[in-house]
Amino acid sequence: MSKKTYKVAPLPVIEAHAAGIDVGATEIFVAVPADRDSEPVRSFQTFTVELEKLADWLQHCQIRTVAMESTGVFWIPGACQRL
């Protein structure tokens, strides 16, 4: 039985200066375009110092827009303290 091979077409770039962020309770995963950094996917803790590092990294990578995904209220500043 032979395996089928599929040709995958690249998606068009709509916003070249965008990043994707997955927000969790204790960790945030961030992906920038591969040509912006030698390590284009990073994780950050949800403490202020780490969030400042995340913001600095996004600026260094020339990111102007982000798309966030969160399954809870963790994206709301201070929400974790209220839970």
PyMOL Python script that loads the backbone (N, CA, C, O; Angstrom):
from pymol import cmd

cmd.read_pdbstr("""\
ATOM      1  N   MET A   1       0.837  -1.171   0.000  1.00  0.00           N
ATOM      2  CA  MET A   1       0.000   0.000   0.000  1.00  0.00           C
ATOM      3  C   MET A   1       0.888   1.242   0.000  1.00  0.00           C
ATOM      4  O   MET A   1       1.770   1.370   0.849  1.00  0.00           O
ATOM      5  N   SER A   2       0.671   2.135  -0.918  1.00  0.00           N
ATOM      6  CA  SER A   2       1.519   3.318  -1.010  1.00  0.00           C
ATOM      7  C   SER A   2       0.924   4.464  -0.204  1.00  0.00           C
ATOM      8  O   SER A   2      -0.289   4.574  -0.027  1.00  0.00           O
ATOM      9  N   LYS A   3       1.833   5.313   0.278  1.00  0.00           N
ATOM     10  CA  LYS A   3       1.410   6.495   1.027  1.00  0.00           C
ATOM     11  C   LYS A   3       1.110   7.617   0.066  1.00  0.00           C
ATOM     12  O   LYS A   3       1.805   7.798  -0.933  1.00  0.00           O
ATOM     13  N   LYS A   4       0.073   8.368   0.370  1.00  0.00           N
ATOM     14  CA  LYS A   4      -0.234   9.539  -0.432  1.00  0.00           C
ATOM     15  C   LYS A   4       0.610  10.709   0.059  1.00  0.00           C
ATOM     16  O   LYS A   4       0.823  10.877   1.260  1.00  0.00           O
ATOM     17  N   THR A   5       1.075  11.491  -0.860  1.00  0.00           N
ATOM     18  CA  THR A   5       1.789  12.703  -0.482  1.00  0.00           C
ATOM     19  C   THR A   5       0.933  13.905  -0.872  1.00  0.00           C
ATOM     20  O   THR A   5       0.267  13.914  -1.907  1.00  0.00           O
ATOM     21  N   TYR A   6       0.973  14.891  -0.027  1.00  0.00           N
ATOM     22  CA  TYR A   6       0.179  16.087  -0.250  1.00  0.00           C
ATOM     23  C   TYR A   6       1.094  17.285  -0.393  1.00  0.00           C
ATOM     24  O   TYR A   6       2.097  17.410   0.309  1.00  0.00           O
ATOM     25  N   LYS A   7       0.743  18.139  -1.287  1.00  0.00           N
ATOM     26  CA  LYS A   7       1.489  19.367  -1.463  1.00  0.00           C
ATOM     27  C   LYS A   7       0.800  20.452  -0.641  1.00  0.00           C
ATOM     28  O   LYS A   7      -0.395  20.698  -0.806  1.00  0.00           O
ATOM     29  N   VAL A   8       1.543  21.089   0.231  1.00  0.00           N
ATOM     30  CA  VAL A   8       0.990  22.113   1.101  1.00  0.00           C
ATOM     31  C   VAL A   8       1.362  23.479   0.546  1.00  0.00           C
ATOM     32  O   VAL A   8       2.540  23.789   0.369  1.00  0.00           O
ATOM     33  N   ALA A   9       0.362  24.280   0.278  1.00  0.00           N
ATOM     34  CA  ALA A   9       0.592  25.629  -0.238  1.00  0.00           C
ATOM     35  C   ALA A   9       0.843  26.570   0.934  1.00  0.00           C
ATOM     36  O   ALA A   9       0.148  26.492   1.947  1.00  0.00           O
ATOM     37  N   PRO A  10       1.820  27.451   0.812  1.00  0.00           N
ATOM     38  CA  PRO A  10       2.075  28.396   1.909  1.00  0.00           C
ATOM     39  C   PRO A  10       0.921  29.388   2.053  1.00  0.00           C
ATOM     40  O   PRO A  10       0.291  29.774   1.069  1.00  0.00           O
ATOM     41  N   LEU A  11       0.659  29.787   3.280  1.00  0.00           N
ATOM     42  CA  LEU A  11      -0.371  30.780   3.533  1.00  0.00           C
ATOM     43  C   LEU A  11       0.172  32.168   3.198  1.00  0.00           C
ATOM     44  O   LEU A  11       1.362  32.420   3.384  1.00  0.00           O
ATOM     45  N   PRO A  12      -0.658  33.053   2.717  1.00  0.00           N
ATOM     46  CA  PRO A  12      -0.179  34.403   2.432  1.00  0.00           C
ATOM     47  C   PRO A  12       0.093  35.160   3.727  1.00  0.00           C
ATOM     48  O   PRO A  12      -0.605  34.975   4.724  1.00  0.00           O
ATOM     49  N   VAL A  13       1.103  36.005   3.703  1.00  0.00           N
ATOM     50  CA  VAL A  13       1.422  36.842   4.857  1.00  0.00           C
ATOM     51  C   VAL A  13       0.536  38.075   4.797  1.00  0.00           C
ATOM     52  O   VAL A  13       0.617  38.857   3.850  1.00  0.00           O
ATOM     53  N   ILE A  14      -0.300  38.249   5.796  1.00  0.00           N
ATOM     54  CA  ILE A  14      -1.198  39.394   5.845  1.00  0.00           C
ATOM     55  C   ILE A  14      -0.576  40.524   6.655  1.00  0.00           C
ATOM     56  O   ILE A  14      -0.676  41.690   6.271  1.00  0.00           O
ATOM     57  N   GLU A  15       0.063  40.189   7.770  1.00  0.00           N
ATOM     58  CA  GLU A  15       0.736  41.179   8.624  1.00  0.00           C
ATOM     59  C   GLU A  15       2.117  40.643   8.961  1.00  0.00           C
ATOM     60  O   GLU A  15       2.255  39.728   9.773  1.00  0.00           O
ATOM     61  N   ALA A  16       3.133  41.209   8.340  1.00  0.00           N
ATOM     62  CA  ALA A  16       4.503  40.709   8.504  1.00  0.00           C
ATOM     63  C   ALA A  16       5.084  40.984   9.887  1.00  0.00           C
ATOM     64  O   ALA A  16       6.035  40.319  10.297  1.00  0.00           O
ATOM     65  N   HIS A  17       4.535  41.941  10.602  1.00  0.00           N
ATOM     66  CA  HIS A  17       5.068  42.329  11.910  1.00  0.00           C
ATOM     67  C   HIS A  17       4.174  41.829  13.045  1.00  0.00           C
ATOM     68  O   HIS A  17       3.948  42.549  14.018  1.00  0.00           O
ATOM     69  N   ALA A  18       3.665  40.604  12.925  1.00  0.00           N
ATOM     70  CA  ALA A  18       2.759  40.042  13.920  1.00  0.00           C
ATOM     71  C   ALA A  18       3.391  38.857  14.642  1.00  0.00           C
ATOM     72  O   ALA A  18       4.283  38.187  14.120  1.00  0.00           O
ATOM     73  N   ALA A  19       2.904  38.620  15.853  1.00  0.00           N
ATOM     74  CA  ALA A  19       3.329  37.479  16.659  1.00  0.00           C
ATOM     75  C   ALA A  19       2.092  36.793  17.213  1.00  0.00           C
ATOM     76  O   ALA A  19       1.020  37.395  17.287  1.00  0.00           O
ATOM     77  N   GLY A  20       2.241  35.536  17.600  1.00  0.00           N
ATOM     78  CA  GLY A  20       1.166  34.788  18.224  1.00  0.00           C
ATOM     79  C   GLY A  20       1.511  34.525  19.674  1.00  0.00           C
ATOM     80  O   GLY A  20       2.647  34.170  19.988  1.00  0.00           O
ATOM     81  N   ILE A  21       0.538  34.696  20.566  1.00  0.00           N
ATOM     82  CA  ILE A  21       0.761  34.509  21.992  1.00  0.00           C
ATOM     83  C   ILE A  21      -0.290  33.561  22.547  1.00  0.00           C
ATOM     84  O   ILE A  21      -1.487  33.750  22.333  1.00  0.00           O
ATOM     85  N   ASP A  22       0.168  32.540  23.262  1.00  0.00           N
ATOM     86  CA  ASP A  22      -0.720  31.613  23.955  1.00  0.00           C
ATOM     87  C   ASP A  22      -0.558  31.878  25.447  1.00  0.00           C
ATOM     88  O   ASP A  22       0.498  31.604  26.017  1.00  0.00           O
ATOM     89  N   VAL A  23      -1.594  32.407  26.077  1.00  0.00           N
ATOM     90  CA  VAL A  23      -1.537  32.836  27.469  1.00  0.00           C
ATOM     91  C   VAL A  23      -2.047  31.733  28.375  1.00  0.00           C
ATOM     92  O   VAL A  23      -3.167  31.248  28.212  1.00  0.00           O
ATOM     93  N   GLY A  24      -1.216  31.340  29.335  1.00  0.00           N
ATOM     94  CA  GLY A  24      -1.612  30.360  30.336  1.00  0.00           C
ATOM     95  C   GLY A  24      -1.522  30.961  31.724  1.00  0.00           C
ATOM     96  O   GLY A  24      -1.120  32.115  31.878  1.00  0.00           O
ATOM     97  N   ALA A  25      -1.886  30.202  32.719  1.00  0.00           N
ATOM     98  CA  ALA A  25      -1.898  30.697  34.096  1.00  0.00           C
ATOM     99  C   ALA A  25      -0.500  30.997  34.615  1.00  0.00           C
ATOM    100  O   ALA A  25      -0.309  31.968  35.347  1.00  0.00           O
ATOM    101  N   THR A  26       0.477  30.181  34.247  1.00  0.00           N
ATOM    102  CA  THR A  26       1.830  30.365  34.780  1.00  0.00           C
ATOM    103  C   THR A  26       2.886  30.562  33.707  1.00  0.00           C
ATOM    104  O   THR A  26       4.027  30.902  34.018  1.00  0.00           O
ATOM    105  N   GLU A  27       2.521  30.354  32.445  1.00  0.00           N
ATOM    106  CA  GLU A  27       3.503  30.450  31.363  1.00  0.00           C
ATOM    107  C   GLU A  27       2.835  30.994  30.100  1.00  0.00           C
ATOM    108  O   GLU A  27       1.676  30.696  29.811  1.00  0.00           O
ATOM    109  N   ILE A  28       3.591  31.790  29.365  1.00  0.00           N
ATOM    110  CA  ILE A  28       3.115  32.378  28.121  1.00  0.00           C
ATOM    111  C   ILE A  28       4.054  31.934  27.008  1.00  0.00           C
ATOM    112  O   ILE A  28       5.270  32.088  27.123  1.00  0.00           O
ATOM    113  N   PHE A  29       3.496  31.384  25.931  1.00  0.00           N
ATOM    114  CA  PHE A  29       4.298  30.983  24.777  1.00  0.00           C
ATOM    115  C   PHE A  29       4.099  32.012  23.678  1.00  0.00           C
ATOM    116  O   PHE A  29       2.971  32.412  23.389  1.00  0.00           O
ATOM    117  N   VAL A  30       5.194  32.439  23.069  1.00  0.00           N
ATOM    118  CA  VAL A  30       5.153  33.486  22.053  1.00  0.00           C
ATOM    119  C   VAL A  30       5.922  33.026  20.824  1.00  0.00           C
ATOM    120  O   VAL A  30       7.019  32.479  20.937  1.00  0.00           O
ATOM    121  N   ALA A  31       5.341  33.250  19.647  1.00  0.00           N
ATOM    122  CA  ALA A  31       5.998  32.903  18.381  1.00  0.00           C
ATOM    123  C   ALA A  31       6.054  34.138  17.497  1.00  0.00           C
ATOM    124  O   ALA A  31       5.045  34.809  17.277  1.00  0.00           O
ATOM    125  N   VAL A  32       7.258  34.430  16.987  1.00  0.00           N
ATOM    126  CA  VAL A  32       7.457  35.523  16.043  1.00  0.00           C
ATOM    127  C   VAL A  32       7.871  34.913  14.705  1.00  0.00           C
ATOM    128  O   VAL A  32       8.222  33.734  14.660  1.00  0.00           O
ATOM    129  N   PRO A  33       7.840  35.678  13.621  1.00  0.00           N
ATOM    130  CA  PRO A  33       8.291  35.127  12.339  1.00  0.00           C
ATOM    131  C   PRO A  33       9.726  34.582  12.453  1.00  0.00           C
ATOM    132  O   PRO A  33      10.569  35.167  13.133  1.00  0.00           O
ATOM    133  N   ALA A  34       9.980  33.483  11.794  1.00  0.00           N
ATOM    134  CA  ALA A  34      11.262  32.778  11.913  1.00  0.00           C
ATOM    135  C   ALA A  34      12.464  33.629  11.539  1.00  0.00           C
ATOM    136  O   ALA A  34      13.567  33.385  12.029  1.00  0.00           O
ATOM    137  N   ASP A  35      12.274  34.622  10.682  1.00  0.00           N
ATOM    138  CA  ASP A  35      13.414  35.441  10.264  1.00  0.00           C
ATOM    139  C   ASP A  35      13.731  36.570  11.254  1.00  0.00           C
ATOM    140  O   ASP A  35      14.661  37.341  11.017  1.00  0.00           O
ATOM    141  N   ARG A  36      12.985  36.684  12.349  1.00  0.00           N
ATOM    142  CA  ARG A  36      13.190  37.769  13.315  1.00  0.00           C
ATOM    143  C   ARG A  36      14.145  37.423  14.439  1.00  0.00           C
ATOM    144  O   ARG A  36      14.700  38.320  15.073  1.00  0.00           O
ATOM    145  N   ASP A  37      14.351  36.124  14.703  1.00  0.00           N
ATOM    146  CA  ASP A  37      15.186  35.722  15.830  1.00  0.00           C
ATOM    147  C   ASP A  37      15.661  34.292  15.619  1.00  0.00           C
ATOM    148  O   ASP A  37      14.986  33.497  14.965  1.00  0.00           O
ATOM    149  N   SER A  38      16.819  33.970  16.171  1.00  0.00           N
ATOM    150  CA  SER A  38      17.326  32.602  16.037  1.00  0.00           C
ATOM    151  C   SER A  38      16.496  31.612  16.850  1.00  0.00           C
ATOM    152  O   SER A  38      16.523  30.409  16.591  1.00  0.00           O
ATOM    153  N   GLU A  39      15.761  32.124  17.832  1.00  0.00           N
ATOM    154  CA  GLU A  39      14.847  31.309  18.639  1.00  0.00           C
ATOM    155  C   GLU A  39      13.454  31.948  18.537  1.00  0.00           C
ATOM    156  O   GLU A  39      13.055  32.701  19.425  1.00  0.00           O
ATOM    157  N   PRO A  40      12.713  31.652  17.460  1.00  0.00           N
ATOM    158  CA  PRO A  40      11.462  32.374  17.205  1.00  0.00           C
ATOM    159  C   PRO A  40      10.279  31.980  18.091  1.00  0.00           C
ATOM    160  O   PRO A  40       9.248  32.652  18.067  1.00  0.00           O
ATOM    161  N   VAL A  41      10.408  30.920  18.861  1.00  0.00           N
ATOM    162  CA  VAL A  41       9.357  30.542  19.809  1.00  0.00           C
ATOM    163  C   VAL A  41       9.989  30.501  21.193  1.00  0.00           C
ATOM    164  O   VAL A  41      10.967  29.792  21.429  1.00  0.00           O
ATOM    165  N   ARG A  42       9.412  31.272  22.095  1.00  0.00           N
ATOM    166  CA  ARG A  42       9.938  31.342  23.460  1.00  0.00           C
ATOM    167  C   ARG A  42       8.792  31.248  24.461  1.00  0.00           C
ATOM    168  O   ARG A  42       7.628  31.462  24.123  1.00  0.00           O
ATOM    169  N   SER A  43       9.151  30.923  25.693  1.00  0.00           N
ATOM    170  CA  SER A  43       8.156  30.920  26.768  1.00  0.00           C
ATOM    171  C   SER A  43       8.617  31.883  27.857  1.00  0.00           C
ATOM    172  O   SER A  43       9.811  32.064  28.092  1.00  0.00           O
ATOM    173  N   PHE A  44       7.640  32.489  28.508  1.00  0.00           N
ATOM    174  CA  PHE A  44       7.894  33.456  29.566  1.00  0.00           C
ATOM    175  C   PHE A  44       6.978  33.135  30.740  1.00  0.00           C
ATOM    176  O   PHE A  44       5.845  32.693  30.551  1.00  0.00           O
ATOM    177  N   GLN A  45       7.475  33.360  31.949  1.00  0.00           N
ATOM    178  CA  GLN A  45       6.640  33.214  33.135  1.00  0.00           C
ATOM    179  C   GLN A  45       5.681  34.404  33.209  1.00  0.00           C
ATOM    180  O   GLN A  45       5.853  35.387  32.487  1.00  0.00           O
ATOM    181  N   THR A  46       4.691  34.317  34.065  1.00  0.00           N
ATOM    182  CA  THR A  46       3.675  35.364  34.122  1.00  0.00           C
ATOM    183  C   THR A  46       3.944  36.413  35.207  1.00  0.00           C
ATOM    184  O   THR A  46       3.016  37.065  35.685  1.00  0.00           O
ATOM    185  N   PHE A  47       5.193  36.571  35.588  1.00  0.00           N
ATOM    186  CA  PHE A  47       5.572  37.593  36.554  1.00  0.00           C
ATOM    187  C   PHE A  47       5.962  38.875  35.820  1.00  0.00           C
ATOM    188  O   PHE A  47       6.336  38.831  34.648  1.00  0.00           O
ATOM    189  N   THR A  48       5.876  40.002  36.501  1.00  0.00           N
ATOM    190  CA  THR A  48       6.134  41.305  35.892  1.00  0.00           C
ATOM    191  C   THR A  48       7.480  41.367  35.184  1.00  0.00           C
ATOM    192  O   THR A  48       7.555  41.840  34.050  1.00  0.00           O
ATOM    193  N   VAL A  49       8.532  40.904  35.823  1.00  0.00           N
ATOM    194  CA  VAL A  49       9.878  40.951  35.220  1.00  0.00           C
ATOM    195  C   VAL A  49       9.897  40.184  33.903  1.00  0.00           C
ATOM    196  O   VAL A  49      10.488  40.644  32.926  1.00  0.00           O
ATOM    197  N   GLU A  50       9.258  39.022  33.871  1.00  0.00           N
ATOM    198  CA  GLU A  50       9.213  38.210  32.653  1.00  0.00           C
ATOM    199  C   GLU A  50       8.366  38.880  31.568  1.00  0.00           C
ATOM    200  O   GLU A  50       8.714  38.837  30.388  1.00  0.00           O
ATOM    201  N   LEU A  51       7.250  39.500  31.976  1.00  0.00           N
ATOM    202  CA  LEU A  51       6.402  40.200  31.004  1.00  0.00           C
ATOM    203  C   LEU A  51       7.149  41.375  30.380  1.00  0.00           C
ATOM    204  O   LEU A  51       6.972  41.667  29.198  1.00  0.00           O
ATOM    205  N   GLU A  52       7.980  42.046  31.171  1.00  0.00           N
ATOM    206  CA  GLU A  52       8.803  43.129  30.632  1.00  0.00           C
ATOM    207  C   GLU A  52       9.836  42.588  29.648  1.00  0.00           C
ATOM    208  O   GLU A  52      10.113  43.226  28.632  1.00  0.00           O
ATOM    209  N   LYS A  53      10.415  41.404  29.941  1.00  0.00           N
ATOM    210  CA  LYS A  53      11.343  40.758  29.005  1.00  0.00           C
ATOM    211  C   LYS A  53      10.626  40.406  27.703  1.00  0.00           C
ATOM    212  O   LYS A  53      11.178  40.585  26.617  1.00  0.00           O
ATOM    213  N   LEU A  54       9.389  39.903  27.815  1.00  0.00           N
ATOM    214  CA  LEU A  54       8.589  39.558  26.641  1.00  0.00           C
ATOM    215  C   LEU A  54       8.365  40.804  25.780  1.00  0.00           C
ATOM    216  O   LEU A  54       8.551  40.759  24.564  1.00  0.00           O
ATOM    217  N   ALA A  55       7.969  41.910  26.404  1.00  0.00           N
ATOM    218  CA  ALA A  55       7.728  43.155  25.668  1.00  0.00           C
ATOM    219  C   ALA A  55       9.004  43.656  24.994  1.00  0.00           C
ATOM    220  O   ALA A  55       8.965  44.109  23.851  1.00  0.00           O
ATOM    221  N   ASP A  56      10.127  43.577  25.693  1.00  0.00           N
ATOM    222  CA  ASP A  56      11.413  43.994  25.104  1.00  0.00           C
ATOM    223  C   ASP A  56      11.759  43.127  23.900  1.00  0.00           C
ATOM    224  O   ASP A  56      12.221  43.633  22.877  1.00  0.00           O
ATOM    225  N   TRP A  57      11.533  41.818  24.022  1.00  0.00           N
ATOM    226  CA  TRP A  57      11.839  40.902  22.917  1.00  0.00           C
ATOM    227  C   TRP A  57      10.964  41.189  21.709  1.00  0.00           C
ATOM    228  O   TRP A  57      11.450  41.193  20.578  1.00  0.00           O
ATOM    229  N   LEU A  58       9.660  41.432  21.942  1.00  0.00           N
ATOM    230  CA  LEU A  58       8.771  41.760  20.830  1.00  0.00           C
ATOM    231  C   LEU A  58       9.209  43.048  20.128  1.00  0.00           C
ATOM    232  O   LEU A  58       9.158  43.132  18.901  1.00  0.00           O
ATOM    233  N   GLN A  59       9.637  44.042  20.896  1.00  0.00           N
ATOM    234  CA  GLN A  59      10.134  45.277  20.285  1.00  0.00           C
ATOM    235  C   GLN A  59      11.404  45.013  19.490  1.00  0.00           C
ATOM    236  O   GLN A  59      11.570  45.532  18.386  1.00  0.00           O
ATOM    237  N   HIS A  60      12.304  44.203  20.053  1.00  0.00           N
ATOM    238  CA  HIS A  60      13.548  43.850  19.354  1.00  0.00           C
ATOM    239  C   HIS A  60      13.246  43.147  18.023  1.00  0.00           C
ATOM    240  O   HIS A  60      13.954  43.344  17.035  1.00  0.00           O
ATOM    241  N   CYS A  61      12.194  42.330  18.009  1.00  0.00           N
ATOM    242  CA  CYS A  61      11.801  41.595  16.801  1.00  0.00           C
ATOM    243  C   CYS A  61      10.925  42.437  15.869  1.00  0.00           C
ATOM    244  O   CYS A  61      10.452  41.939  14.847  1.00  0.00           O
ATOM    245  N   GLN A  62      10.710  43.696  16.211  1.00  0.00           N
ATOM    246  CA  GLN A  62       9.918  44.637  15.409  1.00  0.00           C
ATOM    247  C   GLN A  62       8.467  44.175  15.229  1.00  0.00           C
ATOM    248  O   GLN A  62       7.890  44.301  14.149  1.00  0.00           O
ATOM    249  N   ILE A  63       7.895  43.640  16.305  1.00  0.00           N
ATOM    250  CA  ILE A  63       6.501  43.188  16.295  1.00  0.00           C
ATOM    251  C   ILE A  63       5.598  44.367  16.647  1.00  0.00           C
ATOM    252  O   ILE A  63       5.835  45.071  17.628  1.00  0.00           O
ATOM    253  N   ARG A  64       4.567  44.573  15.843  1.00  0.00           N
ATOM    254  CA  ARG A  64       3.609  45.669  16.068  1.00  0.00           C
ATOM    255  C   ARG A  64       2.209  45.163  16.397  1.00  0.00           C
ATOM    256  O   ARG A  64       1.391  45.911  16.934  1.00  0.00           O
ATOM    257  N   THR A  65       1.924  43.902  16.080  1.00  0.00           N
ATOM    258  CA  THR A  65       0.593  43.333  16.278  1.00  0.00           C
ATOM    259  C   THR A  65       0.737  41.940  16.876  1.00  0.00           C
ATOM    260  O   THR A  65       1.645  41.194  16.509  1.00  0.00           O
ATOM    261  N   VAL A  66      -0.160  41.587  17.801  1.00  0.00           N
ATOM    262  CA  VAL A  66      -0.157  40.228  18.345  1.00  0.00           C
ATOM    263  C   VAL A  66      -1.570  39.648  18.284  1.00  0.00           C
ATOM    264  O   VAL A  66      -2.563  40.372  18.361  1.00  0.00           O
ATOM    265  N   ALA A  67      -1.629  38.349  18.147  1.00  0.00           N
ATOM    266  CA  ALA A  67      -2.887  37.610  18.255  1.00  0.00           C
ATOM    267  C   ALA A  67      -2.750  36.741  19.500  1.00  0.00           C
ATOM    268  O   ALA A  67      -1.837  35.921  19.593  1.00  0.00           O
ATOM    269  N   MET A  68      -3.663  36.923  20.458  1.00  0.00           N
ATOM    270  CA  MET A  68      -3.593  36.187  21.714  1.00  0.00           C
ATOM    271  C   MET A  68      -4.660  35.103  21.761  1.00  0.00           C
ATOM    272  O   MET A  68      -5.755  35.247  21.217  1.00  0.00           O
ATOM    273  N   GLU A  69      -4.303  34.015  22.428  1.00  0.00           N
ATOM    274  CA  GLU A  69      -5.242  32.929  22.670  1.00  0.00           C
ATOM    275  C   GLU A  69      -5.175  32.617  24.150  1.00  0.00           C
ATOM    276  O   GLU A  69      -4.088  32.440  24.701  1.00  0.00           O
ATOM    277  N   SER A  70      -6.307  32.550  24.790  1.00  0.00           N
ATOM    278  CA  SER A  70      -6.370  32.199  26.196  1.00  0.00           C
ATOM    279  C   SER A  70      -7.672  31.454  26.446  1.00  0.00           C
ATOM    280  O   SER A  70      -8.733  31.865  25.975  1.00  0.00           O
ATOM    281  N   THR A  71      -7.584  30.360  27.188  1.00  0.00           N
ATOM    282  CA  THR A  71      -8.804  29.598  27.484  1.00  0.00           C
ATOM    283  C   THR A  71      -9.413  30.022  28.811  1.00  0.00           C
ATOM    284  O   THR A  71     -10.437  29.479  29.225  1.00  0.00           O
ATOM    285  N   GLY A  72      -8.797  30.982  29.478  1.00  0.00           N
ATOM    286  CA  GLY A  72      -9.321  31.449  30.756  1.00  0.00           C
ATOM    287  C   GLY A  72      -9.252  32.960  30.839  1.00  0.00           C
ATOM    288  O   GLY A  72      -9.223  33.645  29.817  1.00  0.00           O
ATOM    289  N   VAL A  73      -9.227  33.478  32.058  1.00  0.00           N
ATOM    290  CA  VAL A  73      -9.177  34.923  32.284  1.00  0.00           C
ATOM    291  C   VAL A  73      -7.751  35.394  32.542  1.00  0.00           C
ATOM    292  O   VAL A  73      -7.549  36.508  33.026  1.00  0.00           O
ATOM    293  N   PHE A  74      -6.768  34.571  32.228  1.00  0.00           N
ATOM    294  CA  PHE A  74      -5.385  34.877  32.558  1.00  0.00           C
ATOM    295  C   PHE A  74      -4.833  36.073  31.792  1.00  0.00           C
ATOM    296  O   PHE A  74      -3.815  36.639  32.190  1.00  0.00           O
ATOM    297  N   TRP A  75      -5.478  36.461  30.717  1.00  0.00           N
ATOM    298  CA  TRP A  75      -5.026  37.604  29.926  1.00  0.00           C
ATOM    299  C   TRP A  75      -5.434  38.922  30.556  1.00  0.00           C
ATOM    300  O   TRP A  75      -4.954  39.971  30.126  1.00  0.00           O
ATOM    301  N   ILE A  76      -6.302  38.907  31.560  1.00  0.00           N
ATOM    302  CA  ILE A  76      -6.734  40.129  32.233  1.00  0.00           C
ATOM    303  C   ILE A  76      -5.755  40.419  33.373  1.00  0.00           C
ATOM    304  O   ILE A  76      -5.628  39.602  34.285  1.00  0.00           O
ATOM    305  N   PRO A  77      -5.054  41.572  33.343  1.00  0.00           N
ATOM    306  CA  PRO A  77      -4.108  41.873  34.423  1.00  0.00           C
ATOM    307  C   PRO A  77      -4.779  41.805  35.792  1.00  0.00           C
ATOM    308  O   PRO A  77      -5.837  42.400  36.000  1.00  0.00           O
ATOM    309  N   GLY A  78      -4.180  41.101  36.694  1.00  0.00           N
ATOM    310  CA  GLY A  78      -4.697  40.998  38.051  1.00  0.00           C
ATOM    311  C   GLY A  78      -5.773  39.946  38.236  1.00  0.00           C
ATOM    312  O   GLY A  78      -6.198  39.720  39.369  1.00  0.00           O
ATOM    313  N   ALA A  79      -6.231  39.295  37.188  1.00  0.00           N
ATOM    314  CA  ALA A  79      -7.328  38.326  37.315  1.00  0.00           C
ATOM    315  C   ALA A  79      -6.917  37.111  38.139  1.00  0.00           C
ATOM    316  O   ALA A  79      -7.738  36.543  38.859  1.00  0.00           O
ATOM    317  N   CYS A  80      -5.649  36.708  38.038  1.00  0.00           N
ATOM    318  CA  CYS A  80      -5.205  35.518  38.770  1.00  0.00           C
ATOM    319  C   CYS A  80      -5.297  35.737  40.278  1.00  0.00           C
ATOM    320  O   CYS A  80      -5.550  34.787  41.019  1.00  0.00           O
ATOM    321  N   GLN A  81      -5.096  36.965  40.745  1.00  0.00           N
ATOM    322  CA  GLN A  81      -5.188  37.235  42.163  1.00  0.00           C
ATOM    323  C   GLN A  81      -6.631  37.138  42.651  1.00  0.00           C
ATOM    324  O   GLN A  81      -6.863  36.871  43.831  1.00  0.00           O
ATOM    325  N   ARG A  82      -7.604  37.351  41.765  1.00  0.00           N
ATOM    326  CA  ARG A  82      -9.012  37.328  42.146  1.00  0.00           C
ATOM    327  C   ARG A  82      -9.608  35.911  42.109  1.00  0.00           C
ATOM    328  O   ARG A  82     -10.698  35.682  42.634  1.00  0.00           O
ATOM    329  N   LEU A  83      -8.895  34.968  41.492  1.00  0.00           N
ATOM    330  CA  LEU A  83      -9.465  33.613  41.372  1.00  0.00           C
ATOM    331  C   LEU A  83      -9.461  32.881  42.703  1.00  0.00           C
ATOM    332  O   LEU A  83      -9.904  31.735  42.778  1.00  0.00           O
TER     333      LEU A  83
END
""", "prot")
cmd.dss("prot")
cmd.show_as("cartoon", "prot")
cmd.util.cbc("prot")
cmd.orient("prot")
